[in-house]
Structures are given as C-alpha cells and as structure tokens.
Amino acid sequence: MNLRRTSALAFSFLTVWHVPALLPRADVATLKPQSQPSEEVSSQLYNRHVRPLFEEHCQMCHSAESKQGGFDLSSPAALLRGGTRGPAVTPGNAKTSLLYQLMAHEQEPHMPYKAPKLSREAIALVELWINLGAQVPASQAKEGANVATTASVVASAGGAAEQVFVEHVRPVLQAQCFNCHGGKFKQAGLNLQSRETLLRGSDNGAVVVPGKADESLLVKKIRHEHEPGMPYKMAKLPEADIAQIVAWVNAGVPYDRPLEMTAPAGQVTSLHPASTHWAFQTVKRPPVPRVKNQAWVRNPIDAFVAAKRDEKKLTPLPLADKRVLIRRVYLDLIGLPPTPAEIQAFLADTSPNSYEKVVDRLLASPRHGERWGRHWMDIWRYSDWYGFGSQVRNSQPHIWHWRDWIVESLNQDKGYDRMVQEMLAGDELAPTDLSTLRATGYLARTWYRFNRNVWLQDTVEHVSAGFLGVTLKCARCHDHKYDPLAQEEYYKFRAFFEPYDVRLDPTPGEADTAKDGIARAFDAEPREATTKDPFLPGIFAETYRFIHGD
C-alpha cells in the first residue's frame, strides 16, 4: 500500500477545507480522522459515501438480481467475491483492485458502463476506502462478513484448494482440455491457461462462477448436463476427476501457475492430432526410383512417371511425330497454333536440338507472357472495376496497369518470389517507382466501397488461397475444422493488411486521374467511414477478433 498517497488522501478528503460539497460540516466534525483508527474511518466512508455511490451509479447493473459480469454490489460479502473476472477489491491496495481500475478508466470496460466517468472526488473516495482496508460498519456485517474478514477466510482456504488443483485438476485440464482451449487453439474463445484467462470466459460468456460449481457452465459440460459434453466427442471424465474439479470451482478456481502443453506447442498443429495430411508435412527430396526401361528416362521426372507406369503395368505410347510435337509446344507456351511456315521450318530442321530451339524462341516471345499471364490473373482475381453508373464500388479504375505488369514480369523472367513481394509490398519496396507500384493493383483489386470488413475479408481469403494454397477463410469465425489454423491466426494474418488503403496516382503526362492513373496500395492513418458521398470505408487502428458470427 502507498502510505504517502493514503495519508494525503485522508487529510484532503476528510477535512472541512477540501470537501465542503461532499461532506456536510456535521459529518466532518464526526469523522475526526486524526484521532480515529483507519478501520473506523474506512467503515464510515463506506456507509456515508461509498455505498450510496454504488447504489446510485452501479447497482442497477450489479445487484443481487442482475449481477452483470457475475458481480453483485448489494452486500460486502458479495462485493468481495467479485465476478467472472475474479476478485474486485484488494483490501489495502486500491491500485491493484479491479473495481478501482474500472472506475478510474484504467481498464476496459469503463464503469459506470456507457455513462460519464465519475468525478475525481468520488473515485478518490473509493480509492481511499479500499486503501484503508475496505471496512464496513459492524451493523452491516450481518448481511455478510466484513470484506477484510471474508478475505482472510478465503485466503486460509486457498492453500488446500491450490493443492487440489496441483494434484488433481491441473493434470486433467492439461491432458484432456488444453489442446483445444489453450496454446494455439482456443475453441469458442476459451483459454484455460491461467485463472485470469479462465475468468474471461468464452465467446458465449462466463464458464465458471467461483464458489458456485453447480452454476458453472464448465461443470455442466464435464457432467454432460449441457451439450456438447466435454471433452468434445470423447468419453465422460471419471466421476473422481469431476468431483475434484467441482471442489476446485467451489474453492474459487485457484491456480498455482499457468497450464502448460503436454507436448511442445510446435507439435500441436491441428485439432486432429492423428492427422498426417501430406500438405502439412515437411518437404523431403525422395530418391529417384530405378525403373525397368531406363532408356526411356531423360530426366528425374521421367523416372517417377515410369515407376508409376511399371506399378500399374502400363506400356508407354511411341514418341509423337514432329507435327504433333510442334503443335503441342506452341499451344502450351503461347496459346496459339503454329503457322504452316513454322511447321515446315521445324520439319526441315534435322539438328538434334531442333525442339529446344523452338522452345527458346517461344519463351522469348511477348505472346508467352500474355498466354501465361491469363493463368495467373485467374488465380489472382484480376477484374476491371464495377459499380453503379460512374460510381466505382469494387476494384479500381485503370486496373489494367496491374495486368500489364503481370505480362511484362513474365516476359522479363522475373522470379515468382519477387512478383509476390511487389504485389504485397511494392509501396514499401519502391515507393516512388510507378512501374513497381503497378504491382500493388493486386491489393487494389479487393477494394470495396461500402464495408471495410468485407474488403479485408476478401483480402485475407484470396491472399491465403492464391499464395499459400489454404482456406484460411474457414478460420474467420472459429478454429479451422480440418487444417492446422486457429481463429486467432486468421486475425493475426488480417492485421498485416489492417492499415492499407488504395488511391490513384497520376501517370507522367496526365494529371487527370479520371483519364489515367496507377491504382496502388499505401499505408493510411486510421479514419472513420464517411456518411456522405463518396461513402468511403473506414480504416481501423486495431484488429479485433469477431465472435458470435458478427
């Protein structure tokens, strides 16, 4: 406890010179702070000022009937018990008391809820009352034990309860519950790692009521009194284990230390521990197989094809003649058939590398980038803008500059890794190079006028599918049902894109972006959505995890 702060508060708030508006002169004369014990001062503070303050501003939501957040202010004993977030008052230390922190707007949600902050003097009186021991008048002790006395009783019982947790509850939670409700995965938003995270509850609200096992959803789940029973899709826990958890909840759910994964966190990659899906295994170079017809093999890939053909007892077809071969390679590399003259030239070339020469010529052709650019534009969702009349609602005007960048990059033999970097971060790599900035048209493509969440939802979905080959979108509302992706990771991924916005930059020789411009991404400052034309979406300062299907 900060004694200097408490002494200063007691002197300033319990004298006639400083609080004539708070305390009638008769009250000040009665208190005599210099001659009374702190316990008596504290109890009088509660009776005359703290309790009326609670009744006026707090008990409409925190009475014995309503108990928002499991918190009841109607009696001292109930006040001590706290709510779903744990004890609300630490007698003798206001700064560590959740009640004070919420009233002082040091923690969310600020109290009184969605109402003006209490005056500085009112908050200081509550702080002083807690620092002086959070005492109540003896006449009110009949409603429930004095706060400080009840605190000592709880503390004395805590040792035995903690032992129950260490010896019986912790092993069950770590072995049966923590893989799905802690570490990487937190199904339904429930994290059992610590007492603090447990008391936060799940996306559906509180899961334990400390001291009241029968009212706790956690207990109902493990008793299979509430669907789905827990552990999920597994046998019910032994009655002895359930009894220990019940006793632990009734004792206030004490922890000795946070839970730990029974396996290294890196090994818990999926909610399906037995999953061995090939897509999430470490890439290993396999040995090149030996095959019967080794003469047919011209490269290592041929060897794998031949091995599977041998396994299926298949016989290869003869080599294609030169007319078929040149038609195939033309359609494959540039998407156009060869002309009669090109066919005749190939037939007349009897050199051993005649085919390689055709391949090199086609790869150097501008038509190659145009043919394969269409493939990548399909994957990356190239689209011109669309909207209503002249109002752009999706994508951006002049997005064709990004299309040209794709074609040119392929024809320049730019590496795929560099293409990805420029599309996702060209504004960081080359902020003044319009040629590179064209690549960020990839991000401009997902722009959506009316809803920032829809815009970023599309961004996350298509970046993950197009570049990672995974359906990260399935983890937007919950942990992925099959892939090793937690819901929390979805929003961590979204956070990369939270600041970005889109604009049109003028091109050399044309200042009017209505006629031409580079649609590009950039990092913007947070802003509110506009409520008038042109109705632009907001930019959020932080990333929030969506719950309850919001």
Sequence and secondary structure as in RCSB ss.txt:
>XXXX:A:sequence
MNLRRTSALAFSFLTVWHVPALLPRADVATLKPQSQPSEEVSSQLYNRHVRPLFEEHCQMCHSAESKQGGFDLSS
PAALLRGGTRGPAVTPGNAKTSLLYQLMAHEQEPHMPYKAPKLSREAIALVELWINLGAQVPASQAKEGANVATT
ASVVASAGGAAEQVFVEHVRPVLQAQCFNCHGGKFKQAGLNLQSRETLLRGSDNGAVVVPGKADESLLVKKIRHE
HEPGMPYKMAKLPEADIAQIVAWVNAGVPYDRPLEMTAPAGQVTSLHPASTHWAFQTVKRPPVPRVKNQAWVRNP
IDAFVAAKRDEKKLTPLPLADKRVLIRRVYLDLIGLPPTPAEIQAFLADTSPNSYEKVVDRLLASPRHGERWGRH
WMDIWRYSDWYGFGSQVRNSQPHIWHWRDWIVESLNQDKGYDRMVQEMLAGDELAPTDLSTLRATGYLARTWYRF
NRNVWLQDTVEHVSAGFLGVTLKCARCHDHKYDPLAQEEYYKFRAFFEPYDVRLDPTPGEADTAKDGIARAFDAE
PREATTKDPFLPGIFAETYRFIHGD
>XXXX:A:secstr
  HHHHHHHHHHHSSTTT TTTS HHHHHHH TTTS HHHHHHHHIIIIIHHHHHHHTTTTSSTTT GGG   SS
HHHHHH BTTB S  TT GGG HHHHHHTTSSSS SSTTS    HHHHHHHHHHHHTT    GGGGGGS  HHHH
HHHHHHHHHHHHHHIIIIIHHHIIIIITTTEETTEEGGG   SSHHHHHH BTTB S  TT GGG HHHHHHTT 
SSS SSTTS    HHHHHHHHHHHHTT   SS    SS GGG   SSTT   GGGS          S GGG SSH
HHHHHHHHHHHTT        HHHHHHHHHHHHTSS   HHHHHHHHH  STTHHHHHHHHHHTSHHHHHHHHHH
HHHHTT    EEETTEEEES TTTHHHHHHHHHHHHTT  HHHHHHHHHHHHHH TT HHHHGGGHHHHTT BSS
 HHHHHHHHHHHHIIIII S GGGGSSSS SSSS  HHHHHHHHHHHTTEEEEEE BTTB  TTT  EEEEEE  
 B   SSTT    B SS     TT 
